[in-house]
Amino acid sequence: MTRRRWLAHIVLRALVHRWGRTLLLLAVLTLASSLATALGLVSASMKARVAEETRKYGANLVIMPESARVEVGSGGLRFGAVGEPSYLSQDQVLAALAKSGVKGDYSFHLKGALTLKGVQIPCEGVDFTQVRRLSPWWQVAGDWPRAGEVLGGSDLTPRYHVHTGDLFDFDGGKRPLRVRVAGLVSTGGEEDGTLFIDLKELQDQMGRPGQVSQVRLLADTGKGSLQEQAASLQRFLPGAVVKELRQVGRTSEELLGKVQLLMLLVTAVVLVTAGSSVAGTMSTAVLERGKEIGLLKAMGGSRWDLLKIFSAEALLLGVGSGVGGFLLGGLIAKFVASSVFAADAALRLEFFPVAVGVSLLLALAGSVGPLLSVFKLDPVQSLRGE
Amino acid sequence: MAAAIIETSQLTRSYGDICALKPLDLCVPEGEWLTVMGHSGSGKSTLLNLLGGLDRPTGGSISVRGTDLATLSEDGLARFRRDCVGIIFQQHHLIPYLTALENVMMSQYFHSVPDEAEARHALERVGLGHRLKNRPGELSGGEQQRVCIARAIINSPRLLLGDEPTGNLDHKSTTMVMELLRDLRDEDRFSIVMVTHNQEVAAWGDRTIHMDDGCLVREERTKGC
Protein backbone atom coordinates (compact mmCIF):
# COMPACT_ATOMS: atom_id res chain seq x y z
CA MET A 1 0.00 0.00 0.00
CA THR A 2 1.42 3.38 -0.91
CA ARG A 3 1.97 5.95 1.81
CA ARG A 4 -0.63 8.24 0.27
CA ARG A 5 -3.29 5.53 0.17
CA TRP A 6 -2.46 4.57 3.71
CA LEU A 7 -2.80 8.17 4.82
CA ALA A 8 -6.22 8.43 3.16
CA HIS A 9 -7.20 5.12 4.73
CA ILE A 10 -6.33 6.03 8.32
CA VAL A 11 -7.80 9.51 7.97
CA LEU A 12 -11.09 8.02 6.81
CA ARG A 13 -10.99 5.50 9.63
CA ALA A 14 -10.39 8.25 12.18
CA LEU A 15 -13.25 10.34 10.80
CA VAL A 16 -15.65 7.42 10.75
CA HIS A 17 -14.59 6.40 14.27
CA ARG A 18 -15.50 9.86 15.57
CA TRP A 19 -18.61 10.07 13.45
CA GLY A 20 -20.47 12.34 15.84
CA ARG A 21 -17.77 14.98 15.79
CA THR A 22 -17.21 14.45 12.08
CA LEU A 23 -20.90 15.03 11.39
CA LEU A 24 -20.88 18.15 13.53
CA LEU A 25 -17.87 19.55 11.68
CA LEU A 26 -19.37 18.60 8.34
CA ALA A 27 -22.63 20.31 9.28
CA VAL A 28 -20.93 23.53 10.39
CA LEU A 29 -18.69 23.67 7.34
CA THR A 30 -21.51 22.74 4.97
CA LEU A 31 -23.75 25.43 6.40
CA ALA A 32 -21.05 28.08 6.12
CA SER A 33 -20.16 27.03 2.62
CA SER A 34 -23.80 26.82 1.54
CA LEU A 35 -24.49 30.27 2.90
CA ALA A 36 -21.55 31.74 0.99
CA THR A 37 -22.69 29.93 -2.15
CA ALA A 38 -26.33 30.94 -1.69
CA LEU A 39 -25.49 34.59 -1.15
CA GLY A 40 -23.22 34.53 -4.16
CA LEU A 41 -25.91 32.94 -6.31
CA VAL A 42 -28.61 35.29 -5.03
CA SER A 43 -26.34 38.26 -5.62
CA ALA A 44 -25.62 37.14 -9.17
CA SER A 45 -29.30 36.50 -9.75
CA MET A 46 -30.18 39.94 -8.40
CA LYS A 47 -27.63 41.53 -10.67
CA ALA A 48 -29.17 39.80 -13.65
CA ARG A 49 -32.64 40.75 -12.48
CA VAL A 50 -31.70 44.41 -12.01
CA ALA A 51 -30.04 44.42 -15.42
CA GLU A 52 -33.21 42.96 -16.88
CA GLU A 53 -35.38 45.52 -15.13
CA THR A 54 -33.26 48.50 -16.15
CA ARG A 55 -33.28 47.20 -19.70
CA LYS A 56 -36.95 48.11 -19.83
CA TYR A 57 -36.00 51.76 -19.44
CA GLY A 58 -33.96 51.65 -22.62
CA ALA A 59 -30.50 53.08 -23.21
CA ASN A 60 -28.43 53.99 -20.20
CA LEU A 61 -25.55 55.70 -22.02
CA VAL A 62 -25.54 58.23 -24.78
CA ILE A 63 -22.62 59.16 -26.98
CA MET A 64 -22.63 62.57 -28.65
CA PRO A 65 -20.08 64.58 -30.57
CA GLU A 66 -18.20 66.97 -28.29
CA SER A 67 -19.64 70.09 -29.92
CA ALA A 68 -23.04 68.67 -30.62
CA ARG A 69 -25.81 71.12 -30.95
CA VAL A 70 -28.18 71.45 -28.08
CA GLU A 71 -31.86 71.48 -28.76
CA VAL A 72 -33.55 74.35 -26.98
CA GLY A 73 -37.15 73.97 -25.94
CA SER A 74 -39.64 73.73 -23.13
CA GLY A 75 -42.35 71.14 -22.83
CA GLY A 76 -43.66 70.47 -26.30
CA LEU A 77 -42.25 73.73 -27.73
CA ARG A 78 -39.07 73.71 -29.77
CA PHE A 79 -37.08 76.85 -30.34
CA GLY A 80 -34.39 75.28 -32.48
CA ALA A 81 -30.79 74.31 -31.89
CA VAL A 82 -27.82 76.16 -30.53
CA GLY A 83 -24.37 75.52 -32.00
CA GLU A 84 -23.15 73.97 -35.22
CA PRO A 85 -24.24 70.40 -35.83
CA SER A 86 -21.40 67.92 -35.58
CA TYR A 87 -21.22 64.20 -36.12
CA LEU A 88 -19.64 60.97 -35.01
CA SER A 89 -18.27 58.29 -37.23
CA GLN A 90 -20.10 54.97 -36.89
CA ASP A 91 -16.85 53.10 -37.44
CA GLN A 92 -15.12 55.07 -34.68
CA VAL A 93 -17.91 54.24 -32.26
CA LEU A 94 -17.89 50.56 -33.20
CA ALA A 95 -14.11 50.43 -32.77
CA ALA A 96 -14.38 52.13 -29.36
CA LEU A 97 -17.00 49.61 -28.27
CA ALA A 98 -14.76 46.74 -29.30
CA LYS A 99 -11.65 48.17 -27.64
CA SER A 100 -13.31 49.19 -24.40
CA GLY A 101 -14.99 45.83 -24.02
CA VAL A 102 -18.31 47.52 -23.27
CA LYS A 103 -21.09 45.21 -24.33
CA GLY A 104 -24.75 45.91 -24.92
CA ASP A 105 -27.35 46.94 -27.45
CA TYR A 106 -26.94 50.23 -29.25
CA SER A 107 -28.73 52.35 -31.81
CA PHE A 108 -27.32 54.98 -34.15
CA HIS A 109 -29.26 58.21 -34.62
CA LEU A 110 -28.79 60.93 -37.19
CA LYS A 111 -30.85 64.06 -36.67
CA GLY A 112 -31.79 66.19 -39.62
CA ALA A 113 -34.74 67.59 -41.52
CA LEU A 114 -36.54 66.87 -44.80
CA THR A 115 -38.75 69.22 -46.71
CA LEU A 116 -42.33 68.33 -47.49
CA LYS A 117 -44.14 70.80 -49.71
CA GLY A 118 -41.83 73.58 -48.57
CA VAL A 119 -42.14 72.76 -44.89
CA GLN A 120 -39.17 71.37 -42.97
CA ILE A 121 -40.02 68.34 -40.93
CA PRO A 122 -37.62 67.16 -38.19
CA CYS A 123 -36.30 63.75 -39.09
CA GLU A 124 -34.20 61.14 -37.39
CA GLY A 125 -32.37 58.43 -39.23
CA VAL A 126 -32.36 55.16 -37.32
CA ASP A 127 -31.86 51.47 -37.80
CA PHE A 128 -35.36 50.28 -36.99
CA THR A 129 -34.19 46.85 -35.82
CA GLN A 130 -31.85 48.49 -33.32
CA VAL A 131 -34.43 51.01 -32.14
CA ARG A 132 -37.10 48.39 -31.71
CA ARG A 133 -34.78 46.34 -29.50
CA LEU A 134 -33.61 49.30 -27.45
CA SER A 135 -36.95 51.09 -27.01
CA PRO A 136 -39.49 48.44 -26.11
CA TRP A 137 -41.90 51.04 -24.74
CA TRP A 138 -42.50 52.66 -28.14
CA GLN A 139 -46.12 52.18 -29.07
CA VAL A 140 -46.54 51.90 -32.79
CA ALA A 141 -49.94 52.16 -34.43
CA GLY A 142 -49.57 50.34 -37.73
CA ASP A 143 -46.40 48.51 -38.65
CA TRP A 144 -42.71 48.95 -38.06
CA PRO A 145 -41.21 50.25 -41.32
CA ARG A 146 -39.61 48.07 -43.98
CA ALA A 147 -37.60 49.25 -46.98
CA GLY A 148 -38.96 52.52 -48.41
CA GLU A 149 -41.12 53.15 -45.35
CA VAL A 150 -40.96 55.59 -42.46
CA LEU A 151 -42.41 55.90 -38.98
CA GLY A 152 -44.15 59.10 -38.09
CA GLY A 153 -44.38 60.63 -34.65
CA SER A 154 -47.96 60.84 -33.45
CA ASP A 155 -47.77 64.66 -33.20
CA LEU A 156 -47.07 64.88 -36.92
CA THR A 157 -50.67 63.93 -37.72
CA PRO A 158 -52.28 67.17 -36.49
CA ARG A 159 -49.36 69.31 -37.62
CA TYR A 160 -48.56 67.91 -41.05
CA HIS A 161 -51.48 65.55 -41.70
CA VAL A 162 -49.31 62.49 -41.64
CA HIS A 163 -51.30 59.26 -41.53
CA THR A 164 -50.48 55.58 -41.73
CA GLY A 165 -50.35 54.43 -45.33
CA ASP A 166 -49.75 57.95 -46.76
CA LEU A 167 -47.19 58.38 -49.50
CA PHE A 168 -44.98 61.46 -49.31
CA ASP A 169 -42.51 62.98 -51.71
CA PHE A 170 -39.74 64.73 -49.81
CA ASP A 171 -37.26 67.12 -51.26
CA GLY A 172 -34.50 69.25 -49.87
CA GLY A 173 -32.18 66.26 -49.77
CA LYS A 174 -29.59 65.08 -52.27
CA ARG A 175 -32.32 63.51 -54.36
CA PRO A 176 -36.13 63.27 -54.33
CA LEU A 177 -37.44 60.73 -51.84
CA ARG A 178 -40.74 58.92 -51.93
CA VAL A 179 -41.70 57.03 -48.80
CA ARG A 180 -44.74 55.43 -47.28
CA VAL A 181 -45.78 55.91 -43.65
CA ALA A 182 -45.84 52.41 -42.15
CA GLY A 183 -47.06 53.48 -38.73
CA LEU A 184 -47.28 56.18 -36.12
CA VAL A 185 -45.22 56.06 -32.96
CA SER A 186 -46.27 57.40 -29.62
CA THR A 187 -43.80 57.64 -26.73
CA GLY A 188 -44.95 60.70 -24.85
CA GLY A 189 -41.56 62.27 -25.55
CA GLU A 190 -39.81 64.21 -28.24
CA GLU A 191 -40.07 61.22 -30.59
CA ASP A 192 -43.74 62.10 -31.13
CA GLY A 193 -42.72 65.15 -33.17
CA THR A 194 -40.15 63.35 -35.33
CA LEU A 195 -40.28 61.45 -38.55
CA PHE A 196 -38.17 58.32 -38.33
CA ILE A 197 -36.49 57.23 -41.50
CA ASP A 198 -33.95 54.58 -42.39
CA LEU A 199 -30.54 55.71 -41.18
CA LYS A 200 -28.72 54.93 -44.43
CA GLU A 201 -31.33 56.79 -46.46
CA LEU A 202 -31.06 59.90 -44.31
CA GLN A 203 -27.25 59.73 -44.36
CA ASP A 204 -27.43 59.70 -48.18
CA GLN A 205 -29.97 62.52 -48.25
CA MET A 206 -27.79 64.63 -45.94
CA GLY A 207 -24.55 63.66 -47.65
CA ARG A 208 -23.17 62.20 -44.39
CA PRO A 209 -22.47 58.56 -45.09
CA GLY A 210 -21.31 56.62 -42.02
CA GLN A 211 -22.00 59.57 -39.73
CA VAL A 212 -24.41 59.89 -36.85
CA SER A 213 -25.30 62.58 -34.37
CA GLN A 214 -25.99 60.33 -31.42
CA VAL A 215 -25.49 56.78 -30.26
CA ARG A 216 -27.72 55.31 -27.60
CA LEU A 217 -26.32 52.41 -25.73
CA LEU A 218 -27.83 49.98 -23.30
CA ALA A 219 -24.62 48.85 -21.61
CA ASP A 220 -24.66 45.52 -19.85
CA THR A 221 -24.27 46.53 -16.19
CA GLY A 222 -23.28 43.02 -15.25
CA LYS A 223 -19.86 43.80 -16.73
CA GLY A 224 -19.11 46.67 -14.36
CA SER A 225 -20.69 49.85 -13.11
CA LEU A 226 -22.24 52.25 -15.60
CA GLN A 227 -19.82 54.95 -14.56
CA GLU A 228 -16.84 52.68 -15.23
CA GLN A 229 -18.20 51.69 -18.61
CA ALA A 230 -18.82 55.31 -19.56
CA ALA A 231 -15.27 56.20 -18.54
CA SER A 232 -13.91 53.22 -20.41
CA LEU A 233 -15.72 54.21 -23.60
CA GLN A 234 -14.72 57.82 -23.20
CA ARG A 235 -11.04 56.84 -23.31
CA PHE A 236 -11.47 55.55 -26.87
CA LEU A 237 -13.68 58.40 -28.07
CA PRO A 238 -11.64 61.56 -27.74
CA GLY A 239 -13.97 63.66 -29.91
CA ALA A 240 -17.14 62.59 -28.16
CA VAL A 241 -18.90 62.88 -24.86
CA VAL A 242 -20.20 59.75 -23.15
CA LYS A 243 -22.94 60.47 -20.64
CA GLU A 244 -25.13 58.40 -18.43
CA LEU A 245 -28.56 58.89 -19.87
CA ARG A 246 -30.55 58.45 -16.73
CA GLN A 247 -30.06 57.97 -13.03
CA VAL A 248 -32.17 54.81 -13.01
CA GLY A 249 -29.21 52.61 -13.84
CA ARG A 250 -26.96 54.34 -11.32
CA THR A 251 -29.54 54.12 -8.55
CA SER A 252 -30.13 50.44 -9.22
CA GLU A 253 -26.41 49.86 -9.20
CA GLU A 254 -25.95 51.70 -5.91
CA LEU A 255 -28.82 49.82 -4.31
CA LEU A 256 -27.48 46.54 -5.59
CA GLY A 257 -24.03 47.44 -4.28
CA LYS A 258 -25.44 48.14 -0.83
CA VAL A 259 -27.41 44.90 -0.74
CA GLN A 260 -24.31 43.02 -1.86
CA LEU A 261 -22.24 44.69 0.84
CA LEU A 262 -24.82 43.73 3.43
CA MET A 263 -24.77 40.13 2.22
CA LEU A 264 -20.98 40.14 2.25
CA LEU A 265 -20.92 41.34 5.85
CA VAL A 266 -23.48 38.74 6.91
CA THR A 267 -21.41 36.07 5.16
CA ALA A 268 -18.23 37.30 6.85
CA VAL A 269 -19.89 37.14 10.27
CA VAL A 270 -21.18 33.64 9.57
CA LEU A 271 -17.79 32.51 8.31
CA VAL A 272 -16.00 33.88 11.38
CA THR A 273 -18.55 32.17 13.63
CA ALA A 274 -18.23 28.91 11.73
CA GLY A 275 -14.43 29.22 11.81
CA SER A 276 -14.51 29.65 15.59
CA SER A 277 -16.80 26.68 15.92
CA VAL A 278 -14.50 24.55 13.78
CA ALA A 279 -11.48 25.70 15.77
CA GLY A 280 -13.24 24.82 19.02
CA THR A 281 -14.31 21.41 17.80
CA MET A 282 -10.89 20.64 16.36
CA SER A 283 -9.20 21.75 19.59
CA THR A 284 -11.42 19.43 21.58
CA ALA A 285 -10.65 16.63 19.13
CA VAL A 286 -6.92 17.21 19.54
CA LEU A 287 -7.27 17.21 23.33
CA GLU A 288 -9.27 14.01 23.19
CA ARG A 289 -6.70 12.46 20.92
CA GLY A 290 -3.76 13.49 23.07
CA LYS A 291 -2.82 9.90 23.85
CA GLU A 292 -3.07 8.89 20.21
CA ILE A 293 -0.86 11.80 19.19
CA GLY A 294 1.63 10.92 21.91
CA LEU A 295 1.64 7.34 20.69
CA LEU A 296 2.18 8.38 17.07
CA LYS A 297 5.08 10.52 18.18
CA ALA A 298 6.51 7.68 20.29
CA MET A 299 6.28 5.40 17.25
CA GLY A 300 8.52 7.79 15.36
CA GLY A 301 5.98 10.10 13.77
CA SER A 302 7.61 13.45 13.11
CA ARG A 303 5.78 16.73 13.52
CA TRP A 304 5.44 16.83 9.75
CA ASP A 305 3.89 13.34 9.70
CA LEU A 306 1.31 14.38 12.29
CA LEU A 307 0.68 17.65 10.51
CA LYS A 308 -0.05 15.66 7.36
CA ILE A 309 -2.52 13.38 9.13
CA PHE A 310 -4.45 16.19 10.80
CA SER A 311 -4.32 18.46 7.75
CA ALA A 312 -5.58 15.61 5.60
CA GLU A 313 -8.54 15.23 7.97
CA ALA A 314 -9.29 18.94 7.69
CA LEU A 315 -8.83 18.76 3.92
CA LEU A 316 -11.22 15.87 3.56
CA LEU A 317 -13.80 17.56 5.75
CA GLY A 318 -13.35 20.78 3.79
CA VAL A 319 -13.81 19.16 0.39
CA GLY A 320 -16.71 16.99 1.54
CA SER A 321 -18.59 19.86 3.08
CA GLY A 322 -17.72 22.08 0.13
CA VAL A 323 -19.55 19.73 -2.22
CA GLY A 324 -22.47 19.54 0.20
CA GLY A 325 -22.41 23.30 0.69
CA PHE A 326 -22.52 23.89 -3.05
CA LEU A 327 -25.64 21.77 -3.48
CA LEU A 328 -27.37 23.07 -0.35
CA GLY A 329 -26.40 26.63 -1.26
CA GLY A 330 -28.06 26.16 -4.64
CA LEU A 331 -31.30 25.11 -2.95
CA ILE A 332 -31.19 28.00 -0.47
CA ALA A 333 -30.45 30.47 -3.25
CA LYS A 334 -33.37 29.16 -5.28
CA PHE A 335 -35.71 29.53 -2.32
CA VAL A 336 -34.48 33.03 -1.34
CA ALA A 337 -34.44 34.32 -4.92
CA SER A 338 -37.92 33.07 -5.69
CA SER A 339 -39.55 34.04 -2.39
CA VAL A 340 -37.84 37.41 -1.83
CA PHE A 341 -36.83 38.68 -5.25
CA ALA A 342 -39.28 36.77 -7.44
CA ALA A 343 -36.33 35.65 -9.52
CA ASP A 344 -34.66 32.37 -10.33
CA ALA A 345 -31.19 31.60 -9.00
CA ALA A 346 -29.88 28.71 -11.05
CA LEU A 347 -26.99 26.63 -9.70
CA ARG A 348 -23.90 27.91 -11.47
CA LEU A 349 -20.79 25.78 -11.72
CA GLU A 350 -18.48 28.76 -11.28
CA PHE A 351 -19.61 28.85 -7.64
CA PHE A 352 -18.34 25.31 -7.01
CA PRO A 353 -14.75 26.45 -6.36
CA VAL A 354 -16.16 29.18 -4.10
CA ALA A 355 -18.11 26.64 -2.03
CA VAL A 356 -15.19 24.22 -1.74
CA GLY A 357 -12.73 27.06 -1.19
CA VAL A 358 -14.76 28.54 1.66
CA SER A 359 -15.18 25.28 3.54
CA LEU A 360 -11.58 24.29 2.89
CA LEU A 361 -10.33 27.63 4.12
CA LEU A 362 -12.51 27.41 7.21
CA ALA A 363 -11.47 23.84 7.97
CA LEU A 364 -7.78 24.66 7.59
CA ALA A 365 -8.00 28.03 9.37
CA GLY A 366 -9.93 26.43 12.22
CA SER A 367 -7.27 23.73 12.45
CA VAL A 368 -4.27 26.02 12.67
CA GLY A 369 -4.45 26.42 16.46
CA PRO A 370 -5.07 22.73 17.18
CA LEU A 371 -2.34 21.75 14.71
CA LEU A 372 0.14 23.99 16.48
CA SER A 373 -0.72 22.30 19.74
CA VAL A 374 -0.13 18.93 18.05
CA PHE A 375 3.35 20.21 17.28
CA LYS A 376 3.98 21.03 20.90
CA LEU A 377 2.45 17.95 22.55
CA ASP A 378 4.96 16.11 24.68
CA PRO A 379 4.66 12.37 23.92
CA VAL A 380 5.50 11.29 27.48
CA GLN A 381 2.88 13.56 29.03
CA SER A 382 0.31 12.68 26.38
CA LEU A 383 0.78 8.95 26.92
CA ARG A 384 0.36 9.44 30.63
CA GLY A 385 -2.87 11.25 29.81
CA GLU A 386 -1.70 14.55 31.32
CA MET B 1 32.60 -8.43 25.18
CA ALA B 2 29.89 -7.13 22.77
CA ALA B 3 29.93 -3.45 21.78
CA ALA B 4 27.71 -1.17 23.84
CA ILE B 5 24.32 -0.28 22.40
CA ILE B 6 23.63 2.16 25.26
CA GLU B 7 26.13 4.33 27.04
CA THR B 8 25.22 7.06 29.48
CA SER B 9 27.54 9.31 31.35
CA GLN B 10 26.39 11.40 34.28
CA LEU B 11 22.92 11.27 32.75
CA THR B 12 20.56 13.57 34.65
CA ARG B 13 16.94 14.59 34.33
CA SER B 14 15.41 17.25 36.52
CA TYR B 15 11.96 18.76 36.51
CA GLY B 16 12.46 22.15 38.08
CA ASP B 17 13.87 21.52 41.54
CA ILE B 18 13.03 17.85 41.46
CA CYS B 19 15.81 15.59 40.25
CA ALA B 20 14.09 12.54 38.76
CA LEU B 21 17.32 10.95 37.63
CA LYS B 22 20.59 11.64 39.40
CA PRO B 23 23.87 11.38 37.49
CA LEU B 24 23.85 7.88 36.03
CA ASP B 25 26.60 5.99 34.24
CA LEU B 26 25.24 2.98 32.45
CA CYS B 27 26.47 0.67 29.73
CA VAL B 28 24.32 -1.92 27.98
CA PRO B 29 26.08 -4.30 25.57
CA GLU B 30 24.45 -5.27 22.26
CA GLY B 31 22.00 -8.12 22.73
CA GLU B 32 21.69 -7.74 26.49
CA TRP B 33 18.33 -7.91 28.28
CA LEU B 34 18.47 -5.35 31.05
CA THR B 35 15.74 -5.10 33.65
CA VAL B 36 15.22 -1.91 35.62
CA MET B 37 13.47 -2.28 38.96
CA GLY B 38 12.46 0.20 41.58
CA HIS B 39 9.53 1.75 43.40
CA SER B 40 7.28 4.36 41.90
CA GLY B 41 9.19 7.61 41.52
CA SER B 42 12.56 5.87 41.57
CA GLY B 43 13.42 7.23 38.14
CA LYS B 44 13.12 4.04 36.09
CA SER B 45 10.46 5.36 33.67
CA THR B 46 12.42 8.59 33.33
CA LEU B 47 15.45 6.54 32.31
CA LEU B 48 13.38 4.55 29.82
CA ASN B 49 11.95 7.74 28.27
CA LEU B 50 15.45 9.12 27.87
CA LEU B 51 16.68 5.90 26.26
CA GLY B 52 13.74 5.94 23.87
CA GLY B 53 14.34 9.53 22.79
CA LEU B 54 10.95 10.52 24.19
CA ASP B 55 12.53 12.92 26.65
CA ARG B 56 15.70 14.99 26.78
CA PRO B 57 18.29 14.89 29.55
CA THR B 58 19.04 18.01 31.55
CA GLY B 59 22.62 16.92 32.08
CA GLY B 60 25.21 14.36 31.04
CA SER B 61 25.21 12.39 27.81
CA ILE B 62 23.26 9.49 26.40
CA SER B 63 24.37 7.51 23.41
CA VAL B 64 22.39 4.78 21.69
CA ARG B 65 24.16 2.89 18.92
CA GLY B 66 26.72 5.68 18.81
CA THR B 67 24.15 8.47 18.43
CA ASP B 68 24.26 11.20 21.05
CA LEU B 69 20.54 11.73 21.67
CA ALA B 70 21.11 15.00 23.49
CA THR B 71 22.30 16.62 20.28
CA LEU B 72 19.37 15.51 18.12
CA SER B 73 16.68 17.93 17.01
CA GLU B 74 12.98 17.21 17.53
CA ASP B 75 12.74 15.62 14.08
CA GLY B 76 16.06 13.86 14.61
CA LEU B 77 14.66 12.22 17.73
CA ALA B 78 11.55 11.17 15.78
CA ARG B 79 13.82 9.55 13.18
CA PHE B 80 15.77 7.84 15.93
CA ARG B 81 12.58 6.47 17.48
CA ARG B 82 11.27 5.02 14.24
CA ASP B 83 14.61 3.61 13.06
CA CYS B 84 16.26 2.31 16.22
CA VAL B 85 13.70 1.72 18.94
CA GLY B 86 10.60 -0.34 19.55
CA ILE B 87 8.52 0.53 22.59
CA ILE B 88 6.10 -1.70 24.49
CA PHE B 89 3.78 0.12 26.87
CA GLN B 90 2.01 -1.12 29.95
CA GLN B 91 -1.31 0.28 28.66
CA HIS B 92 -0.69 -1.16 25.16
CA HIS B 93 -1.69 2.16 23.61
CA LEU B 94 -3.19 0.70 20.48
CA ILE B 95 -5.19 2.93 18.16
CA PRO B 96 -8.81 1.94 18.89
CA TYR B 97 -10.22 2.46 15.40
CA LEU B 98 -7.57 0.40 13.62
CA THR B 99 -7.43 -3.38 13.44
CA ALA B 100 -4.51 -5.33 14.88
CA LEU B 101 -3.00 -5.51 11.41
CA GLU B 102 -3.46 -1.80 10.81
CA ASN B 103 -1.95 -0.91 14.18
CA VAL B 104 1.21 -2.73 13.15
CA MET B 105 1.15 -1.14 9.68
CA MET B 106 0.91 2.30 11.28
CA SER B 107 4.39 1.79 12.68
CA GLN B 108 5.60 0.85 9.19
CA TYR B 109 4.05 4.03 7.79
CA PHE B 110 6.32 6.21 9.90
CA HIS B 111 9.36 4.03 9.16
CA SER B 112 8.97 3.39 5.44
CA VAL B 113 5.97 1.98 3.57
CA PRO B 114 3.04 0.03 5.06
CA ASP B 115 3.41 -3.58 3.95
CA GLU B 116 0.47 -5.82 4.78
CA ALA B 117 2.37 -9.08 4.24
CA GLU B 118 5.15 -8.06 6.62
CA ALA B 119 2.69 -6.86 9.23
CA ARG B 120 0.74 -10.09 8.97
CA HIS B 121 3.98 -12.04 9.41
CA ALA B 122 4.83 -10.01 12.53
CA LEU B 123 1.42 -10.77 14.01
CA GLU B 124 1.82 -14.45 13.13
CA ARG B 125 5.16 -14.43 14.97
CA VAL B 126 3.38 -13.27 18.13
CA GLY B 127 0.67 -15.87 17.64
CA LEU B 128 -2.07 -13.57 16.43
CA GLY B 129 -2.40 -14.74 12.85
CA HIS B 130 -6.08 -15.36 13.50
CA ARG B 131 -6.77 -11.92 15.00
CA LEU B 132 -5.58 -9.70 12.16
CA LYS B 133 -8.89 -7.97 11.54
CA ASN B 134 -9.91 -7.53 15.15
CA ARG B 135 -9.86 -4.13 16.77
CA PRO B 136 -8.20 -3.62 20.19
CA GLY B 137 -11.57 -3.62 21.93
CA GLU B 138 -12.15 -7.16 20.68
CA LEU B 139 -8.84 -8.50 22.02
CA SER B 140 -7.86 -9.66 25.50
CA GLY B 141 -5.19 -7.79 27.47
CA GLY B 142 -2.57 -10.41 26.59
CA GLU B 143 -3.51 -10.27 22.91
CA GLN B 144 -3.35 -6.50 22.88
CA GLN B 145 0.10 -6.66 24.42
CA ARG B 146 1.18 -9.09 21.73
CA VAL B 147 -0.08 -6.67 19.05
CA CYS B 148 1.97 -4.02 20.82
CA ILE B 149 5.03 -6.31 20.63
CA ALA B 150 4.42 -7.00 16.93
CA ARG B 151 4.19 -3.27 16.35
CA ALA B 152 7.42 -2.72 18.29
CA ILE B 153 9.43 -5.28 16.33
CA ILE B 154 7.99 -4.67 12.83
CA ASN B 155 10.75 -2.26 11.84
CA SER B 156 13.52 -4.55 13.18
CA PRO B 157 14.77 -2.18 15.89
CA ARG B 158 18.05 -2.92 17.63
CA LEU B 159 16.63 -1.81 20.96
CA LEU B 160 13.33 -2.83 22.51
CA LEU B 161 12.09 -0.81 25.45
CA GLY B 162 9.38 -2.16 27.72
CA ASP B 163 7.60 -0.01 30.26
CA GLU B 164 5.97 -2.51 32.62
CA PRO B 165 4.79 -4.57 29.62
CA THR B 166 3.20 -7.19 31.86
CA GLY B 167 1.89 -4.80 34.48
CA ASN B 168 -1.71 -5.28 33.39
CA LEU B 169 -1.55 -8.98 32.61
CA ASP B 170 -2.41 -12.08 34.60
CA HIS B 171 0.20 -14.70 35.37
CA LYS B 172 -0.54 -16.87 32.36
CA SER B 173 -0.45 -13.98 29.91
CA THR B 174 2.69 -12.62 31.56
CA THR B 175 4.48 -15.90 31.01
CA MET B 176 3.27 -16.03 27.42
CA VAL B 177 4.51 -12.49 26.71
CA MET B 178 7.87 -13.09 28.37
CA GLU B 179 8.39 -16.31 26.43
CA LEU B 180 7.51 -14.49 23.28
CA LEU B 181 9.99 -11.71 23.99
CA ARG B 182 12.71 -14.26 24.75
CA ASP B 183 12.07 -16.14 21.50
CA LEU B 184 12.00 -12.97 19.45
CA ARG B 185 15.23 -11.74 21.00
CA ASP B 186 16.87 -15.07 20.33
CA GLU B 187 15.85 -14.82 16.67
CA ASP B 188 16.44 -11.13 16.05
CA ARG B 189 19.27 -10.49 18.55
CA PHE B 190 17.99 -7.09 19.66
CA SER B 191 18.67 -5.63 23.08
CA ILE B 192 15.94 -5.17 25.65
CA VAL B 193 15.60 -2.66 28.44
CA MET B 194 12.55 -3.41 30.52
CA VAL B 195 11.12 -1.64 33.49
CA THR B 196 9.17 -3.79 35.92
CA HIS B 197 8.03 -4.14 39.51
CA ASN B 198 7.77 -7.88 39.18
CA GLN B 199 10.66 -10.03 40.45
CA GLU B 200 9.53 -12.95 38.32
CA VAL B 201 9.60 -10.83 35.19
CA ALA B 202 13.01 -9.45 36.13
CA ALA B 203 14.32 -12.98 36.28
CA TRP B 204 13.86 -13.30 32.50
CA GLY B 205 16.59 -10.71 31.88
CA ASP B 206 20.37 -11.01 31.84
CA ARG B 207 20.97 -8.23 34.32
CA THR B 208 18.87 -6.19 36.70
CA ILE B 209 19.58 -2.73 38.02
CA HIS B 210 17.69 -1.40 41.04
CA MET B 211 16.89 2.26 41.29
CA ASP B 212 15.79 4.36 44.21
CA ASP B 213 15.20 8.09 44.39
CA GLY B 214 16.73 8.61 40.94
CA CYS B 215 19.92 6.69 41.73
CA LEU B 216 21.21 3.31 40.66
CA VAL B 217 21.53 1.56 43.99
CA ARG B 218 22.20 -2.05 43.12
CA GLU B 219 23.00 -4.23 40.15
CA GLU B 220 22.74 -7.98 39.81
CA ARG B 221 23.19 -10.62 37.19
CA THR B 222 20.20 -12.81 36.57
CA LYS B 223 20.41 -16.20 34.95
CA GLY B 224 17.97 -15.36 32.14
CA CYS B 225 15.35 -17.90 31.15
Chai-1 contact restraints between the chains, C-beta under 6 A:
chainA,res_idxA,chainB,res_idxB,connection_type,confidence,min_distance_angstrom,max_distance_angstrom,comment,restraint_id
A,M1,B,P114,contact,1.0,0.0,6.0,A-B,restraint_1
A,R3,B,V113,contact,1.0,0.0,6.0,A-B,restraint_2
A,W6,B,Y109,contact,1.0,0.0,6.0,A-B,restraint_3
A,W6,B,P114,contact,1.0,0.0,6.0,A-B,restraint_4
A,R13,B,Y97,contact,1.0,0.0,6.0,A-B,restraint_5
A,H17,B,Y97,contact,1.0,0.0,6.0,A-B,restraint_6
A,L295,B,H93,contact,1.0,0.0,6.0,A-B,restraint_7
A,A298,B,L54,contact,1.0,0.0,6.0,A-B,restraint_8
A,A298,B,I87,contact,1.0,0.0,6.0,A-B,restraint_9
A,M299,B,S107,contact,1.0,0.0,6.0,A-B,restraint_10
A,M299,B,F110,contact,1.0,0.0,6.0,A-B,restraint_11
A,G300,B,A78,contact,1.0,0.0,6.0,A-B,restraint_12
A,G300,B,R81,contact,1.0,0.0,6.0,A-B,restraint_13
A,G300,B,R82,contact,1.0,0.0,6.0,A-B,restraint_14
A,G300,B,F110,contact,1.0,0.0,6.0,A-B,restraint_15
A,G301,B,F110,contact,1.0,0.0,6.0,A-B,restraint_16
A,S302,B,D75,contact,1.0,0.0,6.0,A-B,restraint_17
A,S302,B,A78,contact,1.0,0.0,6.0,A-B,restraint_18
A,D305,B,F110,contact,1.0,0.0,6.0,A-B,restraint_19
A,P379,B,L54,contact,1.0,0.0,6.0,A-B,restraint_20
A,V380,B,N49,contact,1.0,0.0,6.0,A-B,restraint_21
A,V380,B,L54,contact,1.0,0.0,6.0,A-B,restraint_22
A,V380,B,D55,contact,1.0,0.0,6.0,A-B,restraint_23
